[in-house]
Amino acid sequence: MAASAVLSLPVTPPDYFNVVSSTLRIPSEPQVAIPVGLLACQRDPLLKELKTTIISCVRSQLPPASTNGAKKAKKSVITPELPPEPLLEVVLHDTVIFPEGGGQPTDTGVITTISDGQDWEVVQAKRHGAYAVHYIRVPDGNIDAAILAFSPGGSVVVFLGQKGWDNRYDHMTMHTSQHLLSALLETRLNLPTLSWSLTSYPSPSYVEIPRGMTRDEIMSIQDEANRLVFEGRRVRVEVQELDEGQEKAYEHPKLENGRAIGKALPNDYTGGVKRVVIIDGVDRNPCCGTHLPSIHNLQLFLLPHTETLSRSSTTSARLYFTAGPRLIAHLTSTHGLVTDTASTLSCGAPSVPERVSQVIDERKRAEKRVVDLESELAKTIASEQVREMKLAARSIYKKHIHRVDDATNPLGFLNAISVALTEAAAAAGTSYLFVLTSSPSAQTSTSTSVILVFGSDEKTVKEVGEHAKSKLGVKGGGKGQRWSGKFNGVWKQGREDIVIENILQNF
Ligand SMILES: [Zn+2]
């Protein structure tokens, strides 16, 4: 018989969600909306679907999709791209779709209206005051019919769907990891988390801390986090009524390790419930996000460096982290990069660093050899010219030399020739005027050729340069006995060359 394994579906343990106030109750009347903080997604983070009742439905006044993009850039929470169609804003008695908050992005999902069996896409959910509002797409634009389908009191099934669940699982993984990481940074290194960002999948997320960290510090935090992960510390949520007056007078209890808890509620929280997320023995932190019931699956990887941020008067640093599906994606892409590089270098992956430094060394040696050979060649070209110069015995020796060269810096070589020539010509005591040009071997309308003018008389050099500007459209300038410029387009022998020869004739 074939081996088989029976896996039970993971469910949220009954002691995950705890009401710690004797007076707080979760509304059970189907005509009353449950406030954010007590929603099904916050009581039972592994619940993927729920049958519930419609409370209200109106046409959305959200700005059209095009203006939404501009706002998005400033926000740290990722907002999904909204469709161009009209949207409905629907409030339900309860929901498994988390409205964005606490740094955690919105869920997406589907609502099925039981009366007609139709599925409606939830593109976004947001908190308005204390309540979660679902933004629902009306694909055919028939708003009136859609509003009718969402008549108050009607029954619906709200579910995350595979895509919605995959995103939610990723968000919970990163968010719960952030709580674990921030707690360890604060208690072990006295580094408070100034802010954090749940970046879009699959980039690593980050926490912002007051200073950079050494590699050893990062490794010790990572080791400790993963020790706690291996222990499978439980995550729990405690809720009670939010009383702002009481909140201020409240003496914050401390964990055994001294970390003050319940310091502040998230700024954006306007619900009626105070919610504290607890990682057993590690952390207590006010938060409205959805969190995994255990950290047992949160292998945490910290990128082993921090990125320093300098703002006008402060300096802080970002520590990047990844876990869960993003960690797998990170390993897959990193492994792909190394494998591709190894194949290009024809070696095994472990030899990549050594082979790369070998290639870089070889390249440095090759570059140096090119420089040496260029200088040797420049001297040979210069001495040939000086020999001709002596034979010509004219009052001024004028010459144009064109080269074809695919060097990254062809002007560098022309300069080397000019330096060697200037020295040799000075020794010979002759007046001279040279124009050196250089073009790449394959030319197109966007190719660049370089031009270098030099001679014994500064004024003449300048005038030749000005002529090259006006007759060939060369862009350039010069000082003293040298003038250099660039010519864009195809440099043709018998065309541009003739123009240069003609310019030289005038001097
Ligand atoms: Zn949180």
Boltz pocket constraint, residues with backbone or C-beta under 6 A from the ligand:
constraints:
  - pocket:
      binder: B
      contacts: [[A, 102], [A, 175], [A, 179], [A, 286], [A, 287], [A, 288], [A, 289]]
      max_distance: 6.0
